Amino acid sequence: MMQLLVVDDQSGVRSLFQELFREVGLLVTTVGSQREALTILKANCPHLLLLDYRLPDGDGISLLRQARRLHPRLIAILMTAFCDDEIPCADRLEPGVVAVLRKPFDIIEARKMVLELLGSCLAREA
């Protein structure tokens, strides 16, 4: 079963992704902080990480770096409510970041993006 880890401090975003992807058969885990995410990542490797750029206990890029030390092939969609010019180019090009999803986002486009990326994960594993 494909696994998705959603890391966002907004409970509404976590609930939305939980509902959106559970109905298509994905195993979705949601957490609200970097600390919680690291606990999950030490025990498990999701296929895809949906990661908020700003978290209450750190930033998404530092979490991604720590996650990729545990799981070097892990890929992530970086989510942000900030303008593109507020996210340094280096962060958008960080190894493992495969897309940036701007909040508020279109649910249909977000779903399509995630499912396409998970499809490419399956192809790599085959």
Kinemage of the C-alpha trace (Angstrom):
@kinemage 1
@onewidth
@group {chain A} dominant
@subgroup {mainchain}
@vectorlist {calphas} color= white
{ca met a 1} P 0.000 0.000 0.000
{ca met a 2} L 1.332 3.441 -0.910
{ca gln a 3} L 2.162 5.589 2.104
{ca leu a 4} L 1.866 9.337 2.400
{ca leu a 5} L 3.101 11.435 5.324
{ca val a 6} L 1.496 14.867 5.675
{ca val a 7} L 3.312 17.354 7.934
{ca asp a 8} L 1.362 20.578 8.507
{ca asp a 9} L 0.554 22.579 11.629
{ca gln a 10} L -2.970 23.315 10.361
{ca ser a 11} L -5.352 20.559 11.388
{ca gly a 12} L -7.720 21.418 8.525
{ca val a 13} L -5.014 20.750 5.935
{ca arg a 14} L -4.128 17.450 7.609
{ca ser a 15} L -7.793 16.382 7.716
{ca leu a 16} L -8.312 17.345 4.087
{ca phe a 17} L -5.404 15.240 2.862
{ca gln a 18} L -6.395 12.363 5.159
{ca glu a 19} L -9.867 12.260 3.633
{ca leu a 20} L -8.785 12.999 0.072
{ca phe a 21} L -6.255 10.182 -0.173
{ca arg a 22} L -7.733 7.583 2.137
{ca glu a 23} L -10.672 7.287 -0.269
{ca val a 24} L -8.288 6.238 -3.071
{ca gly a 25} L -6.669 3.561 -0.915
{ca leu a 26} L -3.528 5.297 0.344
{ca leu a 27} L -2.190 4.876 3.846
{ca val a 28} L -2.108 8.472 5.109
{ca thr a 29} L -0.349 9.537 8.295
{ca thr a 30} L -0.648 13.151 9.442
{ca val a 31} L 1.343 15.077 12.019
{ca gly a 32} L 1.568 18.717 13.045
{ca ser a 33} L 5.235 19.177 13.881
{ca gln a 34} L 8.787 18.380 12.888
{ca arg a 35} L 9.295 16.363 16.074
{ca glu a 36} L 6.263 14.149 15.378
{ca ala a 37} L 7.352 13.675 11.771
{ca leu a 38} L 10.835 12.538 12.791
{ca thr a 39} L 9.333 9.977 15.162
{ca ile a 40} L 7.288 8.540 12.286
{ca leu a 41} L 10.203 8.683 9.845
{ca lys a 42} L 12.528 6.803 12.176
{ca ala a 43} L 10.102 3.877 12.137
{ca asn a 44} L 8.735 4.117 8.601
{ca cys a 45} L 9.554 5.354 5.113
{ca pro a 46} L 6.600 6.870 3.275
{ca his a 47} L 6.563 6.991 -0.506
{ca leu a 48} L 5.884 10.729 -0.453
{ca leu a 49} L 6.128 13.539 2.068
{ca leu a 50} L 3.724 16.502 1.914
{ca leu a 51} L 5.571 19.064 3.933
{ca asp a 52} L 4.642 22.535 5.143
{ca tyr a 53} L 7.421 25.075 4.636
{ca arg a 54} L 6.896 26.653 8.067
{ca leu a 55} L 6.313 24.461 11.095
{ca pro a 56} L 5.954 25.479 14.747
{ca asp a 57} L 9.201 23.747 15.741
{ca gly a 58} L 11.324 24.272 12.640
{ca asp a 59} L 11.172 24.608 8.920
{ca gly a 60} L 10.222 22.057 6.320
{ca ile a 61} L 13.594 22.141 4.576
{ca ser a 62} L 15.526 21.154 7.696
{ca leu a 63} L 12.994 18.370 8.293
{ca leu a 64} L 13.423 17.152 4.719
{ca arg a 65} L 17.209 17.103 5.130
{ca gln a 66} L 16.889 15.008 8.286
{ca ala a 67} L 14.342 12.721 6.623
{ca arg a 68} L 16.601 12.160 3.609
{ca arg a 69} L 19.471 11.166 5.896
{ca leu a 70} L 17.179 8.363 7.075
{ca his a 71} L 15.661 7.663 3.642
{ca pro a 72} L 17.863 9.053 0.823
{ca arg a 73} L 15.310 8.436 -1.942
{ca leu a 74} L 12.414 10.154 -0.147
{ca ile a 75} L 10.669 12.823 -2.219
{ca ala a 76} L 8.544 15.714 -1.006
{ca ile a 77} L 5.994 18.266 -2.072
{ca leu a 78} L 6.689 21.504 -0.252
{ca met a 79} L 3.505 23.332 0.778
{ca thr a 80} L 3.470 27.034 1.554
{ca ala a 81} L 1.176 30.002 2.018
{ca phe a 82} L 4.092 32.315 1.257
{ca cys a 83} L 4.809 33.960 -2.080
{ca asp a 84} L 7.388 32.344 -4.310
{ca asp a 85} L 9.813 35.187 -3.693
{ca glu a 86} L 9.628 34.550 0.069
{ca ile a 87} L 10.973 31.005 -0.406
{ca pro a 88} L 14.655 31.059 -1.275
{ca cys a 89} L 15.426 29.488 -4.621
{ca ala a 90} L 17.839 27.098 -2.916
{ca asp a 91} L 14.966 25.729 -0.802
{ca arg a 92} L 12.812 25.142 -3.878
{ca leu a 93} L 15.746 23.294 -5.453
{ca glu a 94} L 16.595 21.285 -2.327
{ca pro a 95} L 17.249 17.619 -3.195
{ca gly a 96} L 14.035 15.703 -2.697
{ca val a 97} L 11.690 18.635 -3.373
{ca val a 98} L 9.797 17.607 -6.500
{ca ala a 99} L 7.075 20.274 -6.406
{ca val a 100} L 5.838 23.324 -4.524
{ca leu a 101} L 2.146 23.531 -3.691
{ca arg a 102} L 0.913 27.054 -2.916
{ca lys a 103} L -1.820 27.501 -0.305
{ca pro a 104} L -4.637 27.889 -0.793
{ca phe a 105} L -4.429 25.117 -3.336
{ca asp a 106} L -6.882 23.579 -5.737
{ca ile a 107} L -7.864 20.204 -4.260
{ca ile a 108} L -8.207 18.544 -7.659
{ca glu a 109} L -4.772 19.741 -8.779
{ca ala a 110} L -3.192 18.698 -5.459
{ca arg a 111} L -4.744 15.237 -5.755
{ca lys a 112} L -3.564 14.898 -9.345
{ca met a 113} L -0.020 15.987 -8.427
{ca val a 114} L 0.240 13.522 -5.542
{ca leu a 115} L -1.180 10.599 -7.500
{ca glu a 116} L 1.167 11.258 -10.439
{ca leu a 117} L 4.179 11.378 -8.123
{ca leu a 118} L 3.114 8.189 -6.372
{ca gly a 119} L 2.701 6.566 -9.793
{ca ser a 120} L 6.293 7.442 -10.609
{ca cys a 121} L 7.361 5.967 -7.249
{ca leu a 122} L 5.673 2.703 -8.189
{ca ala a 123} L 7.420 2.699 -11.564
{ca arg a 124} L 10.816 3.190 -9.862
{ca glu a 125} L 10.156 0.289 -7.497
{ca ala a 126} L 9.129 -2.074 -10.309
